[in-house]
């Protein structure tokens, strides 16, 4: 990938496995290509961790845990804040690597390191909240109190849509609680995570943070390892269910942030222009729709359905253009891989065959020569979608949104909740009473009113049903990486 106005970023110095504070070659010497989705061409070869590598990394993390858990909370907070400083100081370099490896526009990826840094600072500030309580008893002969203690080694498996953001941010809560961590990088986009590992080498004590590029074998070994005491995932519902099966034998706790088929509902009194902008923003077309919170099911009241549809079409055709990710004019990225490209195009063809109407998009865009092998799909809007269509029921994880027309509120909520997913939702109305009643009827864990796609630190993020289990970005996440111990001290002279 080249351009007269852009320069490719510098690759990390190490493309291997980081654990125990050092870089290691994979035991079986396996390296595989990592590809630029914008061009479909290999960037470089990266190590692939085997189960033996995972065992070595977890052993190093467990050894580090024995001393890290004893570090005072105020000192752990200093480590986290130092990591936040490193992320901020290197945000441009990390964003360039992420942009190259994911195809997402550089102008948008520049924010990801800052988001991770904010989470590190946020959880550093929450460390004093890791505390127990005293429990009064009537007889007064025994003193009862509780303490919270770290679990041990935490395994975190992160997704490809925001590698640096997830790798940096998901360090925060486990380390704040006194655990050590082994991160499996995204299969498709490990480069920025490896550079982050280089940058953090001198920040944390050896073994506290380990970062492993790997594929299914790595994830399975990390999940099932007996010294891993908790597993978290950002990924698909199918992968989440596999992890639940894998941890069942050892009763490990999990946090699973999984997929969604998220609804956006517009009432007749909603601001038409704001709804149109919200439909576009909520679908995260900048990242080719590759976001778990994308509002891919849009329910427009019949009174404004047609006009909002036209406004959405106009916004997309004006503002969302694929292009070389480093160019400032690029506003939309590709899907992550050839497999994803074929899958999303398959959904589009399925919708057409079932009778859905293409409002805009629905095909591969016309591209310059250097991008023709990339995994590009136009932002696609379908109308006249039936509730039983595949695109209405299955998570596509691509730039495809389904528009539904509604008039009866009871039927509306029946369709909104008729899904195995329950991650997020968005309600648009000027009537706060109507909005309050609506959110009570929606089976989702994170709901916006008159906005969409925003996260707020301190507000618990997580889904219902097949969208996962557990909450993140809040005190509840921090405490989930601890276990509660109860102590009972006899105060009387006799037992």
Residue pairs with C-beta under 8 A, 6 or more apart in sequence:
1 8
1 36
1 38
1 39
1 41
1 100
1 324
1 326
1 370
2 8
2 370
3 324
3 326
3 327
5 327
6 324
6 326
6 327
7 326
8 100
8 326
9 93
9 96
9 97
9 99
9 100
10 93
11 43
11 44
11 97
11 191
12 97
12 191
12 194
12 195
12 198
13 198
14 23
14 194
14 197
14 198
15 31
15 44
15 45
15 46
15 47
15 194
15 213
16 23
16 24
16 25
16 26
16 47
17 23
17 24
17 25
17 26
17 47
17 49
17 53
17 57
17 211
17 212
17 213
18 24
18 194
18 197
18 198
18 201
18 209
18 210
18 211
18 212
19 56
19 57
19 60
19 61
19 182
19 207
19 210
19 211
19 212
20 56
20 57
20 60
20 63
20 64
20 206
20 207
20 210
21 60
21 201
21 205
21 206
21 207
22 206
24 53
24 56
25 47
26 47
26 48
26 49
26 50
26 53
27 50
27 52
27 53
27 56
28 50
28 52
30 47
30 48
30 50
31 45
31 46
31 47
31 48
32 45
32 46
32 48
33 42
33 43
33 44
33 45
33 46
34 42
34 43
34 44
34 45
34 46
34 101
34 188
34 189
34 190
34 191
35 41
35 42
35 43
35 188
35 337
36 42
36 43
36 100
36 101
36 103
36 374
37 102
37 103
37 188
37 333
37 334
37 335
37 336
37 337
37 374
37 375
38 103
38 324
38 325
38 333
38 334
38 371
38 374
39 370
39 371
39 373
39 374
40 338
40 373
40 374
40 375
41 373
43 100
43 101
43 191
44 191
46 190
46 191
46 194
46 213
47 213
48 213
48 214
48 215
48 218
49 57
49 184
49 212
49 213
49 214
49 217
49 218
50 214
50 217
50 218
50 221
51 217
51 218
51 220
51 221
53 212
53 214
53 218
54 182
54 212
54 214
54 218
54 221
54 222
54 225
55 221
55 225
57 182
57 210
57 212
58 153
58 155
58 182
58 210
58 222
58 225
58 227
58 228
59 227
60 206
60 207
60 210
61 153
61 180
61 181
61 182
61 207
61 208
61 210
61 227
62 152
62 153
62 180
62 227
63 207
64 180
64 205
64 206
64 207
64 208
65 150
65 152
65 153
65 179
65 180
65 207
67 205
68 76
68 175
68 178
68 179
68 180
68 205
68 207
68 208
69 149
69 150
69 178
69 179
71 79
71 178
73 127
73 128
73 130
73 176
73 178
74 127
76 124
76 127
76 175
76 176
76 178
77 124
77 125
77 127
77 176
78 124
79 175
79 203
79 204
80 120
80 121
80 123
80 124
80 171
80 172
80 175
80 176
81 120
81 121
81 124
82 203
83 117
83 120
83 168
83 171
83 200
83 203
83 204
84 116
84 117
84 118
84 120
84 121
84 124
85 117
86 199
86 200
86 203
87 94
87 113
87 114
87 116
87 117
87 120
87 164
87 168
87 196
87 199
88 113
88 114
88 117
90 113
90 195
90 199
91 110
91 112
91 113
91 114
91 117
92 110
93 195
94 112
94 113
94 164
94 192
94 195
94 196
95 106
95 109
95 110
95 112
95 113
95 164
95 192
96 106
96 326
97 164
97 191
97 192
97 195
98 104
98 109
98 112
98 162
98 163
98 164
98 189
98 191
98 192
99 105
99 106
99 109
99 325
99 326
100 191
100 325
100 326
101 163
101 188
101 189
101 190
101 191
101 192
102 109
102 160
102 161
102 163
102 188
102 189
102 325
102 333
102 336
103 288
103 325
103 333
103 334
103 336
103 374
103 375
104 161
104 286
104 287
104 325
104 333
105 286
105 323
105 325
105 330
105 331
105 332
105 333
106 325
106 326
106 328
106 330
107 328
107 330
108 286
108 287
109 162
109 164
109 325
112 162
112 164
112 165
113 164
113 165
113 168
115 165
115 169
116 164
116 165
116 166
116 167
116 168
116 169
117 168
118 457
119 168
119 169
119 172
119 457
119 473
120 168
120 169
120 171
120 172
122 172
122 457
122 458
122 473
123 172
123 173
123 175
123 176
123 478
124 172
124 176
126 176
126 475
126 478
127 176
127 478
129 475
129 478
129 479
130 148
130 176
130 177
130 178
130 478
130 479
130 482
131 148
132 145
132 146
132 147
132 148
132 484
132 485
133 145
133 146
134 143
134 144
134 145
135 144
135 145
135 146
136 144
137 144
140 491
141 490
141 491
141 492
142 488
142 489
142 490
142 491
142 492
143 488
143 489
143 491
144 486
144 487
144 488
144 489
145 486
145 487
146 484
146 485
146 486
146 487
147 484
147 485
147 487
148 177
148 479
148 482
148 483
148 484
148 485
149 178
149 482
149 483
149 485
150 177
150 178
150 179
150 481
150 482
151 177
151 179
151 229
151 230
151 253
151 481
151 482
151 483
152 179
152 180
152 227
152 228
152 229
152 230
153 179
153 180
153 181
153 182
153 225
153 227
153 228
153 229
154 174
154 179
154 180
154 181
154 182
154 228
154 229
154 230
154 231
154 232
154 481
155 181
155 182
155 184
155 222
155 223
155 225
155 228
155 230
155 231
155 232
156 170
156 174
156 181
156 182
156 183
156 184
156 231
156 232
156 233
157 183
157 184
157 219
157 222
157 223
157 231
157 232
157 233
157 234
157 235
157 239
157 243
158 166
158 167
158 170
158 183
158 184
158 185
158 186
158 193
158 234
159 166
159 186
159 234
159 235
159 292
160 186
160 187
160 188
160 189
160 290
160 336
161 287
161 290
161 291
161 336
163 185
163 186
163 189
163 190
163 191
163 192
163 193
164 192
164 193
164 196
166 234
167 183
167 185
167 192
167 193
167 196
167 211
168 196
170 181
170 183
170 232
170 234
171 181
171 183
171 209
173 472
173 477
173 478
173 480
173 481
174 180
174 181
174 230
174 481
175 181
175 204
175 208
175 209
176 478
176 481
177 478
177 479
177 481
177 482
178 482
179 229
179 230
179 481
180 207
180 208
180 209
180 210
181 208
181 209
181 210
182 210
182 211
182 212
182 222
182 228
183 193
183 209
183 210
183 211
183 212
184 212
184 213
184 214
184 218
184 219
184 222
185 193
185 194
185 211
185 212
185 213
185 214
186 193
187 214
187 215
188 336
188 337
189 336
190 213
193 211
193 213
194 211
194 213
196 211
197 209
197 211
200 209
212 218
212 222
219 239
220 246
222 228
222 231
223 231
223 243
223 246
223 247
224 246
224 247
224 249
224 250
226 250
228 252
229 252
230 252
230 253
230 254
230 255
230 480
230 481
231 243
231 246
231 247
231 252
231 254
232 254
232 255
232 256
232 257
232 470
233 239
233 240
233 243
233 254
233 255
233 256
233 257
233 258
234 257
234 292
235 257
235 258
235 259
236 258
236 259
236 395
236 397
237 258
237 259
237 395
237 420
237 421
237 466
237 467
237 468
239 258
240 256
240 258
240 466
240 468
243 254
243 256
244 254
244 256
247 254
253 480
254 469
254 470
255 462
255 468
255 469
255 470
255 471
255 472
255 477
255 480
256 468
256 469
256 470
257 292
257 461
257 462
257 463
257 468
257 470
257 472
258 292
258 423
258 463
258 466
258 467
258 468
259 292
259 395
259 397
259 421
259 423
259 466
259 467
260 292
260 293
260 294
260 296
260 395
260 421
260 422
260 423
260 424
260 463
260 467
261 296
261 297
261 393
261 394
261 395
261 419
261 420
261 421
262 282
262 293
262 294
262 295
262 296
262 297
262 421
262 423
262 424
262 425
262 426
262 444
263 295
263 297
263 298
263 299
263 416
263 425
263 426
263 442
263 444
264 278
264 279
264 282
264 295
264 297
264 298
264 299
264 425
264 426
264 427
264 428
264 452
265 299
265 412
265 416
265 425
265 426
265 427
265 428
265 438
266 275
266 298
266 299
266 300
266 301
266 304
266 308
266 428
266 429
267 301
267 427
267 428
267 429
267 431
267 434
267 438
268 301
268 303
268 304
269 429
269 430
269 431
269 434
270 301
270 304
270 428
270 429
270 430
270 450
271 428
271 430
272 304
272 307
272 308
272 311
273 311
274 428
274 450
275 300
275 304
275 308
275 428
276 308
276 311
276 312
276 315
277 315
278 295
278 426
278 428
278 450
278 451
278 452
279 295
279 298
279 308
279 312
279 401
280 312
280 315
280 316
280 319
280 320
281 452
281 453
282 293
282 294
282 295
282 298
282 426
282 452
282 453
283 289
283 294
283 295
283 296
283 379
283 399
283 401
284 290
284 291
284 293
284 294
284 453
285 316
285 320
285 332
285 379
285 399
286 320
286 331
286 332
286 333
287 333
288 332
288 333
288 334
288 335
288 377
288 398
288 399
289 296
289 379
289 396
289 397
289 398
289 399
289 400
289 401
290 335
290 336
290 397
290 398
291 453
292 423
292 467
293 423
293 424
293 446
293 452
293 453
294 401
294 453
295 401
295 424
295 425
295 426
295 452
295 453
296 395
296 396
296 400
296 401
296 402
297 392
297 401
297 402
297 404
297 416
298 401
298 402
298 403
298 404
299 404
299 406
299 412
299 415
299 416
300 308
300 309
300 403
300 404
300 405
300 406
301 405
301 406
301 407
302 405
302 406
302 407
305 403
305 405
309 359
309 381
309 383
309 403
312 359
312 381
312 403
313 359
313 360
313 381
316 360
316 361
316 379
316 381
317 360
319 331
320 331
320 332
320 379
321 329
321 330
321 331
321 332
322 330
322 332
322 333
322 334
322 365
322 367
322 371
322 376
322 378
323 329
323 330
323 331
323 332
323 371
324 330
324 370
324 371
325 333
332 379
332 399
334 341
334 374
334 375
334 376
334 377
335 341
335 344
335 375
335 376
335 377
335 397
335 398
335 399
336 375
337 375
338 375
340 375
340 397
340 398
341 375
341 376
341 377
343 396
343 398
344 377
344 396
344 397
344 398
344 399
344 400
345 364
345 377
347 390
347 391
347 394
347 396
347 398
347 400
348 362
348 363
348 377
348 380
348 391
348 400
350 389
350 390
350 391
351 382
351 385
351 389
351 390
351 391
351 400
351 402
352 358
352 362
354 386
354 389
354 390
355 384
355 386
356 382
356 383
356 384
356 385
356 386
356 389
356 391
356 402
357 382
357 383
357 384
358 380
358 381
358 382
359 381
359 382
359 383
359 403
360 378
360 379
360 380
360 381
361 377
361 378
361 379
361 380
361 381
361 399
361 400
362 378
362 380
362 382
363 377
363 378
364 376
364 377
364 378
365 376
365 377
365 378
367 374
367 376
377 398
377 399
378 399
379 399
380 399
380 400
380 401
381 401
381 403
382 391
382 400
382 401
382 402
382 403
383 403
383 405
385 391
385 392
385 402
385 403
385 404
386 392
387 393
387 404
387 415
387 418
389 402
391 400
391 402
392 402
392 404
393 419
395 421
404 415
406 412
406 415
413 438
413 441
413 442
416 425
416 441
416 442
417 441
417 442
417 443
419 465
420 465
420 466
421 463
421 465
421 466
421 467
422 443
422 444
422 445
422 463
422 464
422 465
422 466
422 467
423 444
423 445
423 446
423 463
423 464
423 467
423 468
424 444
424 445
424 446
424 447
424 448
424 463
425 439
425 442
425 444
425 446
425 447
425 448
426 447
426 448
426 449
426 451
426 452
427 435
427 438
427 439
427 442
427 447
427 448
427 449
427 450
428 449
428 450
429 435
429 438
429 449
429 450
432 449
435 449
435 450
439 447
439 449
443 464
443 465
444 463
444 464
444 467
445 460
445 461
445 462
445 463
445 464
445 467
445 471
446 459
446 461
446 462
446 463
448 454
455 461
455 473
456 473
457 473
457 474
458 473
458 474
458 475
459 473
459 474
460 471
460 472
460 473
460 474
460 476
460 477
461 471
461 472
461 473
461 474
462 468
462 469
462 470
462 471
462 472
470 477
470 480
471 477
471 480
